[in-house]
Amino acid sequence: MDSETRQYYQVPSRESPFYAVSTNRTMNSCNPPHGSAIDFMPELDYPPQLEDEVAEQILERLRQGQLWIVNSRRRNGLILCKEFHAEFAGPGAAIGSIFDQDCQRVIPVGNLSLLRPEHHKDRQNAYLIRRQWIKLTQQSTDQSEPDKRAQMVLTQFETYFDQETIARIPDEIFALLVGVLPYSIRKTRRTPGKLNVKVKT
């Protein structure tokens, strides 16, 4: 059960990837352009929270263009599988709207909880946080060697989620996140020890 205190999981930064901290910061440096799709969202007439829906139900909601925010009070997230790549939307990130209608599959990670955004500011902040999660994954894809990409994305997830949760994520999904073959993920998972890969600072 969520704590009644206002403790949130902030999107990880390059200085402190995947750790829970207070989220009272603002992100004024990357505001979406005025007049964007965020500014003209229609009234949202669906439930205020989703917790027990299966992946197929969530996927159908995304294809309908519904907008949701990953609950920032939990260690949870959603992997969005597109045609040629996948994206991870962690706590606080927006999913849906016109941006995820091309999803082909979704993978809930952790005890997934989705919230309906109530205000324009909520939507803006959620899109900014979604972009930060994408930038975090990009740190892995910046690595030229497939094994290092694989190790880096696995290390990021291991820092945030328990082993049982990570084990449920298929090799091919991790591979789509960082642009490697599933073999690279499988080999890295079975290799004792870890490669010397550091997150950028």
Secondary structure, 3 states (H helix, E strand, C coil): CCCCCCCCCCCCCCCCCCCCCCCCCCCHHHCCCCCCHHHHCCCCCCCCEECCCCHHHHHHHHHCCCEEEECCCCCEEEEEECCCCEEEECCCCEEEHHHCCCCCEEEEEECCCEECCCCHHHHHHHHHHHHHHHHHHHHHHCCCCHHHHHHHHHHHHHHHCCHHHHHCCCHHHHHHHHCCCHHHHHHHHHCCCCCCCCCCC
